């Protein structure tokens, strides 16, 4: 009897350890399966969003002849498939490159909020848009000796007059659909000039520019300039987004 007792104790100990490991192994397998399922659902959701974004980009490129390539479309909101089934997207962002009739390059960016499906297309509860034209492209239209620079929210125009640099600083104004320049400072070869000089005012009036018709029936609301570009801004509410032209 004394010889068999020690052998039974280890056997019971081994059996108890194996039983404890099995539930842990099962929990790990279940957790791994759940993680794989969630990852698969997320991947499927993102793939569906990517396909829809691509289709939207292709339709926009087909409708807008000014675009030089299909735009980039980003649809926010997870899960995408839930929003797609409901026909409502919290936010849609679009960025594309276009060209005006006279060859100016334009970068257009749209931020559409609360986009929902409507009869005949979609609508956005609110929309912001920005259309930017590089300053060097605008300068090239005025001549090879003209340089445009954005500085402190104003435009600095530099050109050569009788071999001397003429620098005019102007504020941008939006009147209806036309951008005008209002001189605020001027100098010739470093010597200050009166910015209200009739010749300076007339020269700036000659370069006022009418904004081309904006897409989706948008109207310009403001204009700004930074170091690289002039940007026309537009805001709208309850903006209609037709499915086709």
GIHUFEN-V666869 format. One line per field, one symbol per residue. phi: phi as a letter, one per 40 degrees, with the letter a starting at -180 (. if undefined). psi: psi as a letter, one per 40 degrees, with the letter a starting at -180 (. if undefined). A space follows every 50 residues. Layout:
phi=???
psi=???
This chain:
phi=.ccccccccccccccccccccccccccccccccccccccccccccccccc cccccccccccccbccccacccbbbchbccccccccgabcabbbbabbac ccgccbbbbbbbbfcbcbcgibabcaabbbbbbccccccccchccbbbbc afgbbbbbacbfgbcbbbbbccbbbgbbcbbbcbaaabfgccbcccddcc ccccccbdbcccdccggcbcbababbcbacbcbababfccbccac
psi=dddddddddddddddddddddddddddddddddddddddddddddddddd dddddddddddddhdeheihihhhhihhhddddddefhhdhhhhhihihi deehhhhhhhhhhghihihebiihdihhihhhhidddddddeieehhhhh hfeihhhhihhfeihhhhhiihihhbfhhihhheiiihfehiiheehddd dddddeeihhhihiieeiihdiiihaedihhhiiiiifhhgidi.
